[in-house]
Amino acid sequence: MKFFLDTADLDEIREAVSWGVIAGVTTNQTLFAKTGGKLADFEGHIGKICELCPGLPVSAESCAETAEGMIEDARRLAAIADNVVIKLPVSPEGLAATHALAQEGIAVNMTLVFTVPQALLAARAGARYVSPFVGRFDDIAEDGVAQLAQVCDAIHGYDFGHEVEIIGASIRTAHHVAEAALAGCDIATVPFNTLKKAVQHPLTERGLALFMEDWKKVEQA
């Protein structure tokens, strides 16, 4: 399973890339707003992210409500860099835009997917990536991991005539990361804080502390 970083923070991206574990970035206007950025600077910011991740897919979202608006946004965003992927919601308008963009060779990440039928429709429309959400199911006391596993089974069971990868989205914990991998998810997109938690374990920290204590004894001998 590959890791995408779900953020607009350039410092977070820079550090995660330095670890050698990031295969892409997903972002949107909400995440960009958290950095204090202004809407007029959004497209320039996407360009900066692409520079930090040369050759890696960077998903940038359209906020248009019509298929025509989504297509217009997509063409403009795709012109920023070769590795830009357009993020569109699963909806009649989003499906129509995805179909048109796929024919133009513009990659789409179809987001806000919650069901197997939605995932299948996204793939059939030509989406390069399909993003089922996990954590938001947990918010309504349903099993998000089970839903993700069903999507993985359905998508991996068919040939759509083009490559389709499943991005586990709304991944909030290291447990979600593990379960997504075991479910057969192709990619998990995670906030930087979740990525850091995936590295950590109390036994690792305890073991490192013991090693350091033993090394100090050797130095003193």
C-alpha positions as semicolon CSV with decimal commas, in nm:
position;residue;x (nm);y (nm);z (nm)
1;M;0,000;0,000;0,000
2;K;0,127;0,345;-0,092
3;F;0,099;0,659;0,118
4;F;-0,031;0,995;0,001
5;L;-0,009;1,294;0,235
6;D;-0,339;1,477;0,292
7;T;-0,233;1,836;0,352
8;A;-0,155;2,174;0,199
9;D;0,125;2,253;0,444
10;L;0,452;2,282;0,252
11;D;0,667;2,211;0,557
12;E;0,477;1,889;0,628
13;I;0,514;1,780;0,266
14;R;0,884;1,865;0,262
15;E;0,953;1,659;0,575
16;A;0,739;1,361;0,467
17;V;0,907;1,354;0,126
18;S;1,247;1,349;0,301
19;W;1,144;1,023;0,472
20;G;1,111;0,857;0,131
21;V;0,766;0,714;0,204
22;I;0,530;0,950;0,020
23;A;0,391;0,854;-0,322
24;G;0,166;1,157;-0,370
25;V;-0,033;1,438;-0,209
26;T;-0,403;1,511;-0,181
27;T;-0,527;1,855;-0,092
28;N;-0,824;2,087;-0,121
29;Q;-0,934;2,441;-0,045
30;T;-1,021;2,358;0,316
31;L;-0,671;2,228;0,388
32;F;-0,524;2,526;0,204
33;A;-0,730;2,765;0,419
34;K;-0,579;2,606;0,732
35;T;-0,236;2,725;0,616
36;G;-0,365;3,083;0,613
37;G;-0,358;3,103;0,236
38;K;-0,589;3,315;0,025
39;L;-0,809;3,178;-0,254
40;A;-0,629;3,384;-0,516
41;D;-0,305;3,206;-0,424
42;F;-0,448;2,852;-0,438
43;E;-0,327;2,761;-0,786
44;G;0,020;2,899;-0,719
45;H;0,030;2,693;-0,401
46;I;-0,057;2,378;-0,597
47;G;0,241;2,457;-0,818
48;K;0,467;2,474;-0,511
49;I;0,340;2,136;-0,390
50;C;0,410;1,986;-0,733
51;E;0,765;2,120;-0,718
52;L;0,817;1,944;-0,385
53;C;0,680;1,618;-0,530
54;P;0,816;1,596;-0,886
55;G;0,651;1,314;-1,076
56;L;0,418;1,223;-0,789
57;P;0,039;1,272;-0,826
58;V;-0,096;1,583;-0,654
59;S;-0,475;1,591;-0,623
60;A;-0,625;1,941;-0,642
61;E;-0,999;1,984;-0,597
62;S;-1,253;2,168;-0,808
63;C;-1,529;2,349;-0,620
64;A;-1,749;2,398;-0,928
65;E;-2,108;2,274;-0,912
66;T;-2,166;2,198;-1,281
67;A;-1,993;1,955;-1,513
68;E;-1,890;2,244;-1,737
69;G;-1,741;2,431;-1,442
70;M;-1,556;2,121;-1,323
71;I;-1,409;2,067;-1,669
72;E;-1,299;2,430;-1,689
73;D;-1,137;2,409;-1,344
74;A;-0,972;2,080;-1,434
75;R;-0,813;2,212;-1,751
76;R;-0,676;2,514;-1,567
77;L;-0,543;2,308;-1,274
78;A;-0,395;2,041;-1,500
79;A;-0,199;2,313;-1,682
80;I;-0,008;2,393;-1,361
81;A;0,203;2,078;-1,376
82;D;0,207;1,736;-1,541
83;N;0,149;1,559;-1,210
84;V;-0,174;1,738;-1,113
85;V;-0,476;1,511;-1,062
86;I;-0,823;1,664;-1,050
87;K;-1,036;1,589;-0,746
88;L;-1,410;1,574;-0,821
89;P;-1,708;1,461;-0,611
90;V;-1,908;1,155;-0,705
91;S;-2,229;1,303;-0,847
92;P;-2,405;1,316;-1,184
93;E;-2,210;1,632;-1,266
94;G;-1,884;1,483;-1,139
95;L;-1,933;1,165;-1,341
96;A;-2,002;1,362;-1,660
97;A;-1,694;1,577;-1,603
98;T;-1,481;1,272;-1,527
99;H;-1,592;1,103;-1,848
100;A;-1,502;1,410;-2,053
101;L;-1,169;1,464;-1,878
102;A;-1,067;1,100;-1,913
103;Q;-1,107;1,134;-2,287
104;E;-0,870;1,433;-2,274
105;G;-0,614;1,236;-2,075
106;I;-0,666;1,434;-1,754
107;A;-0,652;1,212;-1,446
108;V;-0,938;1,236;-1,195
109;N;-0,954;1,140;-0,829
110;M;-1,324;1,088;-0,752
111;T;-1,385;1,175;-0,389
112;L;-1,664;1,158;-0,128
113;V;-1,725;0,794;-0,217
114;F;-1,914;0,600;0,050
115;T;-2,068;0,299;-0,126
116;V;-1,974;0,022;-0,367
117;P;-2,215;0,148;-0,636
118;Q;-2,060;0,495;-0,618
119;A;-1,711;0,346;-0,651
120;L;-1,811;0,133;-0,950
121;L;-1,973;0,430;-1,124
122;A;-1,663;0,642;-1,064
123;A;-1,439;0,376;-1,215
124;R;-1,672;0,323;-1,512
125;A;-1,676;0,697;-1,580
126;G;-1,298;0,690;-1,615
127;A;-1,167;0,795;-1,274
128;R;-0,798;0,715;-1,226
129;Y;-0,841;0,711;-0,848
130;V;-1,147;0,634;-0,634
131;S;-1,148;0,768;-0,278
132;P;-1,381;0,590;-0,032
133;F;-1,396;0,758;0,310
134;V;-1,336;0,570;0,636
135;G;-1,344;0,806;0,934
136;R;-1,671;0,973;0,842
137;F;-1,847;0,637;0,872
138;D;-1,702;0,604;1,220
139;D;-1,854;0,945;1,300
140;I;-2,203;0,801;1,248
141;A;-2,127;0,478;1,437
142;E;-2,081;0,265;1,122
143;D;-1,782;0,052;1,024
144;G;-1,577;0,256;0,779
145;V;-1,311;-0,013;0,737
146;A;-1,573;-0,272;0,641
147;Q;-1,711;-0,035;0,378
148;L;-1,360;0,023;0,245
149;A;-1,298;-0,352;0,221
150;Q;-1,616;-0,395;0,017
151;V;-1,506;-0,122;-0,224
152;C;-1,163;-0,288;-0,260
153;D;-1,322;-0,624;-0,338
154;A;-1,557;-0,472;-0,596
155;I;-1,304;-0,254;-0,778
156;H;-1,028;-0,516;-0,782
157;G;-1,270;-0,771;-0,923
158;Y;-1,323;-0,598;-1,259
159;D;-1,128;-0,472;-1,557
160;F;-1,239;-0,115;-1,630
161;G;-1,020;-0,077;-1,936
162;H;-0,787;0,162;-1,754
163;E;-0,589;0,164;-1,432
164;V;-0,796;0,237;-1,122
165;E;-0,647;0,268;-0,773
166;I;-0,838;0,294;-0,447
167;I;-0,734;0,572;-0,211
168;G;-0,850;0,513;0,146
169;A;-0,949;0,863;0,259
170;S;-1,051;1,011;0,593
171;I;-0,781;0,792;0,751
172;R;-0,737;0,920;1,104
173;T;-0,543;0,663;1,303
174;A;-0,259;0,414;1,270
175;H;-0,523;0,145;1,317
176;H;-0,707;0,277;1,011
177;V;-0,378;0,256;0,818
178;A;-0,327;-0,107;0,916
179;E;-0,685;-0,205;0,838
180;A;-0,675;-0,030;0,502
181;A;-0,364;-0,225;0,407
182;L;-0,518;-0,554;0,518
183;A;-0,833;-0,473;0,319
184;G;-0,626;-0,449;0,001
185;C;-0,636;-0,073;-0,037
186;D;-0,390;0,056;-0,297
187;I;-0,323;0,390;-0,127
188;A;-0,394;0,554;0,208
189;T;-0,402;0,932;0,215
190;V;-0,321;1,049;0,565
191;P;-0,269;1,375;0,757
192;F;0,089;1,433;0,864
193;N;-0,001;1,375;1,229
194;T;-0,142;1,031;1,143
195;L;0,169;0,950;0,941
196;K;0,384;1,032;1,244
197;K;0,167;0,814;1,467
198;A;0,210;0,527;1,222
199;V;0,585;0,542;1,288
200;Q;0,548;0,543;1,665
201;H;0,500;0,257;1,910
202;P;0,566;0,261;2,285
203;L;0,778;-0,056;2,264
204;T;0,993;0,103;1,995
205;E;1,042;0,410;2,213
206;R;1,114;0,195;2,518
207;G;1,362;-0,016;2,323
208;L;1,543;0,291;2,195
209;A;1,564;0,435;2,546
210;L;1,714;0,109;2,674
211;F;1,969;0,102;2,392
212;M;2,074;0,456;2,474
213;E;2,106;0,375;2,845
214;D;2,322;0,071;2,764
215;W;2,539;0,276;2,528
216;K;2,600;0,536;2,798
217;K;2,724;0,256;3,024
218;V;2,965;0,144;2,754
219;E;3,092;0,500;2,711
220;Q;3,150;0,534;3,085
221;A;3,333;0,201;3,115
